[in-house]
């Protein structure tokens, strides 16, 4: 596999190797990809936690009788249109 890096990124990779933390550029790239995957997992977990909190808030509102009854497709479409606005 061949990849192209900007001169700035190439210099950063070389600096990591020269620091002695990595033996070669491949190790730097592998570590960066692992970090990216970990970061994506962390962001996904944050989104799920936020969604859970929003669901809990909605359930609390329903338990307090603050829900909106939807009795037709037209009512549902109107609700979604209000949300979009």
Short mmCIF file of the C-alpha atoms (twelve columns), coordinates in Angstrom:
data_MODEL
# 
_entry.id   MODEL 
# 
loop_
_atom_site.group_PDB 
_atom_site.id 
_atom_site.type_symbol 
_atom_site.label_atom_id 
_atom_site.label_alt_id 
_atom_site.label_comp_id 
_atom_site.label_asym_id 
_atom_site.label_seq_id 
_atom_site.Cartn_x 
_atom_site.Cartn_y 
_atom_site.Cartn_z 
_atom_site.pdbx_PDB_model_num 
ATOM 1  C CA . UNK A 1  0.000   0.000  0.000  1 
ATOM 2  C CA . UNK A 2  1.247   3.460  -0.816 1 
ATOM 3  C CA . UNK A 3  0.000   6.626  0.856  1 
ATOM 4  C CA . UNK A 4  0.770   10.260 0.172  1 
ATOM 5  C CA . UNK A 5  1.251   12.723 2.997  1 
ATOM 6  C CA . UNK A 6  1.527   16.469 2.931  1 
ATOM 7  C CA . UNK A 7  5.010   17.740 3.711  1 
ATOM 8  C CA . UNK A 8  3.767   18.853 7.153  1 
ATOM 9  C CA . UNK A 9  2.378   15.411 8.007  1 
ATOM 10 C CA . UNK A 10 5.486   13.698 6.681  1 
ATOM 11 C CA . UNK A 11 7.636   15.932 8.905  1 
ATOM 12 C CA . UNK A 12 5.480   15.052 11.911 1 
ATOM 13 C CA . UNK A 13 5.853   11.336 11.225 1 
ATOM 14 C CA . UNK A 14 9.622   11.710 10.833 1 
ATOM 15 C CA . UNK A 15 9.788   13.685 14.087 1 
ATOM 16 C CA . UNK A 16 7.996   10.875 15.931 1 
ATOM 17 C CA . UNK A 17 10.478  8.323  14.591 1 
ATOM 18 C CA . UNK A 18 13.440  10.586 15.413 1 
ATOM 19 C CA . UNK A 19 12.109  11.020 18.970 1 
ATOM 20 C CA . UNK A 20 12.811  7.334  19.528 1 
ATOM 21 C CA . UNK A 21 9.225   6.510  20.456 1 
ATOM 22 C CA . UNK A 22 8.746   4.592  17.202 1 
ATOM 23 C CA . UNK A 23 11.107  2.475  15.127 1 
ATOM 24 C CA . UNK A 24 9.708   3.531  11.759 1 
ATOM 25 C CA . UNK A 25 6.964   5.454  9.959  1 
ATOM 26 C CA . UNK A 26 4.715   2.384  9.764  1 
ATOM 27 C CA . UNK A 27 4.574   2.172  13.546 1 
ATOM 28 C CA . UNK A 28 3.583   5.846  13.735 1 
ATOM 29 C CA . UNK A 29 0.787   5.351  11.191 1 
ATOM 30 C CA . UNK A 30 -0.480  2.175  12.910 1 
ATOM 31 C CA . UNK A 31 -0.582  3.985  16.260 1 
ATOM 32 C CA . UNK A 32 -2.415  6.921  14.684 1 
ATOM 33 C CA . UNK A 33 -5.011  4.570  13.180 1 
ATOM 34 C CA . UNK A 34 -5.496  2.827  16.543 1 
ATOM 35 C CA . UNK A 35 -5.954  6.212  18.188 1 
ATOM 36 C CA . UNK A 36 -8.484  7.216  15.525 1 
ATOM 37 C CA . UNK A 37 -10.477 4.041  16.139 1 
ATOM 38 C CA . UNK A 38 -10.427 4.619  19.911 1 
ATOM 39 C CA . UNK A 39 -11.550 8.203  19.385 1 
ATOM 40 C CA . UNK A 40 -14.435 7.079  17.145 1 
ATOM 41 C CA . UNK A 41 -15.525 4.567  19.804 1 
ATOM 42 C CA . UNK A 42 -15.410 7.294  22.457 1 
ATOM 43 C CA . UNK A 43 -17.518 9.662  20.326 1 
ATOM 44 C CA . UNK A 44 -20.023 6.863  19.694 1 
ATOM 45 C CA . UNK A 45 -20.273 6.184  23.443 1 
ATOM 46 C CA . UNK A 46 -20.871 9.888  24.110 1 
ATOM 47 C CA . UNK A 47 -23.650 9.984  21.525 1 
ATOM 48 C CA . UNK A 48 -25.306 6.903  23.019 1 
ATOM 49 C CA . UNK A 49 -25.083 8.396  26.521 1 
ATOM 50 C CA . UNK A 50 -26.661 11.621 25.278 1 
ATOM 51 C CA . UNK A 51 -29.438 9.694  23.547 1 
ATOM 52 C CA . UNK A 52 -30.107 7.712  26.736 1 
ATOM 53 C CA . UNK A 53 -30.347 10.960 28.709 1 
ATOM 54 C CA . UNK A 54 -32.784 12.404 26.176 1 
ATOM 55 C CA . UNK A 55 -34.883 9.230  26.346 1 
ATOM 56 C CA . UNK A 56 -34.932 9.402  30.146 1 
ATOM 57 C CA . UNK A 57 -36.025 13.039 29.978 1 
ATOM 58 C CA . UNK A 58 -38.806 12.072 27.577 1 
ATOM 59 C CA . UNK A 59 -39.956 9.237  29.820 1 
ATOM 60 C CA . UNK A 60 -40.018 11.590 32.813 1 
ATOM 61 C CA . UNK A 61 -42.124 14.043 30.803 1 
ATOM 62 C CA . UNK A 62 -44.523 11.269 29.818 1 
ATOM 63 C CA . UNK A 63 -44.819 10.164 33.449 1 
ATOM 64 C CA . UNK A 64 -45.762 13.750 34.369 1 
ATOM 65 C CA . UNK A 65 -48.485 13.735 31.702 1 
ATOM 66 C CA . UNK A 66 -46.615 16.109 29.401 1 
ATOM 67 C CA . UNK A 67 -46.838 13.858 26.346 1 
ATOM 68 C CA . UNK A 68 -48.503 14.733 23.054 1 
ATOM 69 C CA . UNK A 69 -51.018 12.239 21.720 1 
ATOM 70 C CA . UNK A 70 -50.657 11.390 18.055 1 
ATOM 71 C CA . UNK A 71 -53.836 9.956  16.594 1 
ATOM 72 C CA . UNK A 72 -53.211 10.145 12.841 1 
ATOM 73 C CA . UNK A 73 -50.515 10.321 10.203 1 
ATOM 74 C CA . UNK A 74 -51.405 13.975 9.645  1 
ATOM 75 C CA . UNK A 75 -50.773 14.706 13.328 1 
ATOM 76 C CA . UNK A 76 -47.427 12.922 13.143 1 
ATOM 77 C CA . UNK A 77 -46.467 14.822 9.971  1 
ATOM 78 C CA . UNK A 78 -47.393 18.123 11.661 1 
ATOM 79 C CA . UNK A 79 -45.298 17.228 14.703 1 
ATOM 80 C CA . UNK A 80 -42.276 16.439 12.532 1 
ATOM 81 C CA . UNK A 81 -42.754 19.661 10.557 1 
ATOM 82 C CA . UNK A 82 -42.754 21.634 13.845 1 
ATOM 83 C CA . UNK A 83 -39.573 19.864 14.930 1 
ATOM 84 C CA . UNK A 84 -37.847 20.710 11.630 1 
ATOM 85 C CA . UNK A 85 -38.732 24.409 11.905 1 
# 
